[in-house]
Amino acid sequence: MEKNHNRKLLLRFRKQLRNDGTTAEAELWKHISNRKLNGRKFRRQHSVGSYILDFYCPYEKLAIELDGENHYWQFGIDKDLKKENYLRFKSIRVLRFENKWIFHDLEYVLKKILSAFSQE
């Protein structure tokens, strides 16, 4: 059986993305790392299949994607749709936020993430 999460083939690329992440990713990570958000563990630059997710919470099967300008051109939109369809097939939910929301209304972003958590 093929390993679907964090395949070794993508390890170098995942590390590069972590090291060269955006300021929006770094800022959000400060608030969700180390189980700071309702005790949920998140991973940065986690891969599922051939896709790399900005953030992933395994317990919730929840991906968080932060989108820069390139996501709003047709090529980026098509690419994101393909990725989301694959993740949906794997029963992973996706939340998308524009990078600017991390700086303009972080509280809103964190509330949206919390509201996506399953009820315990």
N, C-alpha and C positions, 0 to 999 in steps of 0.2 A: 504494500500500500504506500502511495506517495505521501510524503509529509506535506501538509498544506499550509501550516503556519511557520513563519520565520525560516524559510528554506535557505540552506547554506549558500546557494547560488546568488542570493540577493544580499548576503551579509555585508559585503564591502560597500554596496550602494546604500544600505540602511545606515551604516556607520557614517558615511559621508553626509547623508541627509541630516543626521543628528548633529554633526559637527558644524554644518553650514546652514542650520535652520534659520527661519525668519525671526524677526524680533517678536512678531505676533505669537509664533509657536513658543518661543522662550518665555514670554509673559504668561501665556495660558498654562504652560508647564509648571510655573511657580505655584499655581493655585490648584492643580490637580495631582501633582506628584506626591509621593509618600502618603497616599491614602487620605489626602487633605479634604477631599470632597466626599462626604458621607461614608468614609471608610473604604471607598472603592479604589482598587488598584488599576492604574492606567499604565500602558506601555507606549513609548514613543517610537515612531517609525517601525511599526509592527507590520510584517507582511502576511498576506493571506493570498494563496495562489501566487500569481505574478504581480499582484498589486501591493503597494506600500501605503499603509494608513498613517496619517499624521499622529493620531492617538487611538488607542484601542483599550477598552475595558472588557477583559475576557468574561468576568462574572455576568455582566449585562449583555454581552455580545453586542457592544455599542462602539461604533467608530465615530470619531470626530475629525472632520476635515476642515482646515482653514484655507480659504481660497483667496488668492491674489488675482491680479488683473487678467492673467492669461486664462483663467477659468471662465471668463465672460465673452470670449470669442467663440465662434462656432466649433472650431477644433477642440477647444477645452471643454465646451458643453457636451459634445459627443463623447469625448473620452471619459468625462465624469459619469455620464449616463451609463456607459458600458460597465464601468467600475461598480456603480451602485447596483446595477442589475445582477452582476456576479455576486456581490456581497449579499444581496437579498436572497439569492439562491442558496447561499450558505447560512441563511437565517441571521445575518448581521444587519442591524439597523444603522443608519448613517445620519448624523447631524452635520449640517454644513453652515459655516459662518464666514462672512467676509472678514479678512484680516482687520479691517478698520474697526469692527465691532469689539475686538479685544481691547482697543484703546478708548473707544467712545462710550462703551456701555458693557464693561466686563461683568457687572452684576447681572445684567440681562442674560448674557451668555451662560454664566454659571447656573442661573435659575432654569434655563432651558435644558441644560445637561441634567440637572437634578430631577426635573420633571420627566425625563426619559427613563429614569431608573425604575426598575420593577418595584412594586409595592411589597414590602415584607410583612 
